[in-house]
């Protein structure tokens, strides 16, 4: 059985902005089970735009995909293309798990791709990203600009 679970909290699609805002998603949970399952969780994410004067609360957020060839992607306080400034991200105890043969887990907390980060504070104590099973891969990015 192939399942997909998508959770988007405080997210812009396409070009957008999150300004002077509070994104609250403490203990948000997103799960998917079965071979080929996908769990995708975005909390406080901007694509091609600006994140300015924002607080993202996602402490204890869980994102899990279980089964062979499962994929778990968790992005908290992230930006793809644009500017992130005066942002505080609370992601203590955030957990992302992909379990099963050939599974993959990617966790990004306070990361910027193709953009700029200024005056950003990230709290990610005890954040965990796990891929378990034969030929599985886990990647974790915290406070990364690339």
N, C-alpha and C positions, 0 to 999 in steps of 0.2 A: 504494500500500500504506500503510495507516494502522497505526502501531505506538504502543504505550504502554509506558513504562518507569517504574516507581515504586520508589523506594528509601527505606526508613524505618529509621533507625539511632538508637536512644535516643529514642523518640517515645512520647507518651501520646495515646490517642484518647479523646475525650469528656473527662470530668473526670479529672485525674490530677496526680501529683507526681513530680518527679525530685529526690531529696534526697541530699546527701553522696555524690555520684557522679562518675564519670569516664566520659565518652562518647568513645571513640576511633574515629575514622573518617578518619585521615590517608590521603590519596590515594584515597579512595572514588571510584568512577567509575560514572556512570549515563548511558546513551546511548539515543536513539531516532531511527530514520531513516524517511523517507518522508513523502509529502504528508499533512498533518494530524497529524503525530506529536506526542506529548507526552512530555516527560521531567520527572519530578517527584522532587526529592531533598530529604528532610528529615533533618537531623542535629541531635540535641539540641533537640527541640521539645516544648512543653507547650501543651495546649489546656485552658482553664478550670481552672487550678490554680496550682501553685507550682513554681518552680525555685529551689532554695536550696543553696548551697555545692556548686556543680557546675563541673567543668572540661570544656569541649567542645573536642576536638582534631579539626579538619577541614582542616588545612593541605593544600593541593594537591588538594582535592576538585574533581571535574569533573562537570558536568551539561550535557548537550548534546542538542538536538533539531534535526534537519536535514530541511528540505523545506518546500515552500509551506504556509502556514498552520500552521507548527509553533509549539509553546509550550514554553518551558523555565522551570521554577520551582525555585529553589534557596533553601532556608531553613536557616540554620546558627545555632544558639543563639538561638531565637526563642520568644516566648510570646504567646499570644492569649487574653486574659482571665485576669488573676491577678497574681501577684507574682514578679519575678525579682530575687534578691538574692545577693550574694557569689558571683558567677559570673564565670568567666574563659573567654573564647572565643578560640581560636587558628584563624584562617581565612586565614592568609597564602597567597597564590597560589591561592585558590579561584577557579574559573572557571565561568561560566554562559553558555551560548551558544544562541541560536535563529537559525537561518540559513535564509533562503528568503523569498520574497515574502509580505508580510502576516504575518510571524512576530512573536512577542513573547517577551521575556526579562525575568524579574523575579528579582532577587537580594536577599535580606534576611539581614543578618548582625547579630546582637545587637539585634534590634528587638522592641518590645513594642507590641501593639495592645490597646486597652481594658484597661490595667493599669498597674503601677508597676515602675520599675527603680531599684535601689539597689545601690551598690558593685559595679558591673559594669565589667570591663576587657575591651576588645576589641582584638585584633591582627588586622588585615585588610590588611596591606601587600600591594600588587600584586593585590588582588582585582579581578577583571574581570567585567563583565556586558556582553554584546554581542548586539545584534539586527541582522542584516544582511539586506538585500533591500528592494525597493520596498515602501513603506508599513509598515515594521517599527518596533517600539517597544521600547525598553529602559528599565527602571527599576531603580535600585539604592538600597537603604536600608541604612545602616550606623549603628548606635547611635541609632536613631530610636524615639521614643515618640509614639504618636498614638492 
